[in-house]
Structure formats: C-alpha cells, structure tokens
Amino acid sequence: MKIPAPWRSALRAAAVLLLVAPLAGVLDAASPTTGAPAARSSKAAAPRGTLLLIGGAILDDNRPVYRRFLELAAAHGPAHVVIVTAASLEQEESAGYKIDALRTWDPALEIQVVRRETPTAQTVAAIDHATALFFTGGDQARVTARYRPGDADTPEWLAMRRLLARDGVIAGTSAGDAMMGEVMFLDGGSTAALGIVLAPPAKAPANELDEEDTEAVTKLGPLLAPGMRFLPWAISDSHFFERDRLGRLVAALESTGRHLGIGVGEDAAVEVDLARGELRGLSVSESLLVSTAGLEREGLDRLGLVGRLVGQGDRIRAQDWLAHAKPAQVDAAAPVRDLPPVAADDDRPIVSWRLFRLATAGHEAVRQRTPGYSITAWPANGDNVTFEIRAAAH
C-alpha cells in the first residue's frame, strides 16, 4: 500500500523523535554518535562558573566581548588562558588567530594552546593551571569525540569541570558555542529539522539549495548528540540569524522535552552565570532566547512559541523568564506584513534578525517566508515576541 506523502513526512518525524527521545532525560540510553550506552556524568554538584557563548565570526575589535572574557579570566588572580583547538580542522591557524585577537587587548596575556593531539596528562595540567578556556570554531563533534567520547567522563573533561567549580570561565565561538549543552547539534538545517521535505526548484539544480537542508533532506528531524554538558538547562546554537537556524532550535527543544534555547548571532555573545542561572547580553549584535513551554503542534506547524532578543546590557534570569514567557493571544484575522524576500546570502542576517526586532519594537505582525515554511511574529508583553512556524502549503 502506498503511503500518502504527508503521512510519510509525519512517520519520518516520529521516527526521529523516537531516536532522540532518550536525550530528554539524562541521555542514559544509546549514544546517537556511537550506539554504545551513554554514561551520565558522575559529578552532580551545583553548577558554578561562567560560560561565554559566542555565535561565531567574532571580530577582533569586539571590545565588550574580549574585555569581559579577560575580566572574568582575571577575576581571582592573574589570567592564564588556554586555547582549545579540538574543533578546528586547521588547528595552528585557529590558534594563531585567537592568540592575536586576545593579545590585541592584553599584550602580556599568558596563553597556552592544547590541541587534539596534546596528551592527556599535558592537557589536564594546562587546564588545572588555567583561569579560562577558549574553544575555537570548527566542528563540535570533534570536541566531544576528544573530550567526552561515548558521553563518558574523561580526565580532561573533569579538569574542565574543576575549572568551572573554582569560578573559572569557559568561552566558545561557533562550534565552541554549540557544544556547551547536555544536547548539541551535529548538523542540519531548519527545514529538515522541522520534518519538512524541501523539493528542488524545477529549474535549479539541487546543489543550489541551502547546503544544510540539502545534506539533511533524507534525515528529517533535528540531528542531535550529547554535548559537553557545561550548560545543563538550555540548548545553544551559533550563527543563528545568519543561517536561519530558528526552526532547528525549536525542533530540538520539542524533541528533547527541553524548553529554553539560546540562539547566538554572529559577532554576538551571551554570558551565562551558572550559579545564578543568569544570562547577560555582552554585544551590540543580538541573540535570541526561545521558549517552547507553550508549544502546540498542528501537523508540521509549531504554534505558541515565545522569543526575546538579548543585546548588550540585558540581564535575564533564565527560569524567571521561562515562567513568565507566555504566548500572547493573537488575532489570526489581523493583517500581517511580509518582509521582503531574501535577495542574496549577504541579506540573510538582516531579514532573520529584523523579524524579531520589528515585532519587539512595533505594533503589528510580521512574517518571514523561507523555502518550506514561514515564521510569523507578534508583539507580546514587555520585550517578548509570540511567534509561530508554519509549513508552506504544497
């Protein structure tokens, strides 16, 4: 019997949900990366320390972010920074760029580099001497493969936990941001993560589609794995507005049973005080908090979502925000202003971010249409925005 296309999509999405359902708890079922039993951390102490989530493409002149990182690194004595290059393909190049950037702000800064190949004893000694770590960008799967293989504790990971326990700071850019949580993204775009099959345009070859969605078109649902477990109560993502990653963050929160997402834009950073559960915007470039606590599903549509932009100077208690971030009642018959279509890749940051900025500042609904789905946002209470994601009609 031939199954109708809509049911095939639903069945694929359900299958992905079953595969990632163990992630909703403590990841004590099979590891998505190895299939082996995933080990839960043996350390259950209350979290301490600070995380800096940097969304990638950070510029050397981003004074608020670099100055705050160095301030935290020197909070309890002379700063000693360890750059961790495990995520990067070209480790020497990544290390060199980051050393140059940090020494722009502190020429005398003590810096050490640990690479994927650095032996365990040497890595542990470096981390135990450090006041701050900085994870470079690349592929977050390389980080967990090196320091939490099979989601198990390693001497290096335990040293990182000791750094946080003594109120140190762990920063990460791009992949170094994405790996922070108990759950992290492996790959994939928003369309496939939402369970939507994006057909190639009639006159355009498949290789002109969005690269992330093209690669994941047969892998519906969010592509997730255990992360580094530094951030226990949220899922973080990087390059957020620039790569249209809102849909995949919503899908990941939904499939894992978590409710708080932190989507960090490029050249943007969010500080996380783990002991207080407080988020602080550091950069002029903004990021987005996402709550799925009120999410409702209608087929492939996701309704009842709440977002809040986070920019320089904003301070937000995460659990307080979640408790009060209720979706507003929206008038489905009210007019909606469509944002201009994307003309080129360089315009994507403007369109993706502008949707939430306009809804936050204005008094009207705005909508962004993207291949496969649309996002509509309405002003809500305070700085919150109610939004929904609807699959495009075929």
Buried (B, 14 or more C-beta within 10 A) or exposed (E): EEEEEEEEBBEBBEEBBEBBEBBEEBBEBBBBBBEEBBBBBEEEEEBBBBBBBBBBBBEEEBEBBBEBBBEBBBBEEEBBBBBBBBBBEEBEEBBBBBBEBBEEBBEEBBBBBBBBEBEEEEBBBBBBEBBBBBBBBBBBBBBBBBBBBBBBBBEBBBBBBBBBBEBBBBBBBBBBBBBBBBBBBBBBBBBBBBBBBBEEEEEEEEEEBBEBBBBBBEBBBBBBBBBBBBBEBBBBBBBBBBBBBBBBBBBBBBBBEBBBBBBBBBBBBBBBBBEBBBBBBBBBBBBBBBBBBBBEEEEBBBBBBBBBBBBBEBEBEBEEBBEEBBBBEBEEEEEBEEBEEBEEEEEBBBBBBBBBBBBBEEEEBBBBBBBBBBBBBBBBEEBBBBBBBBBBEE
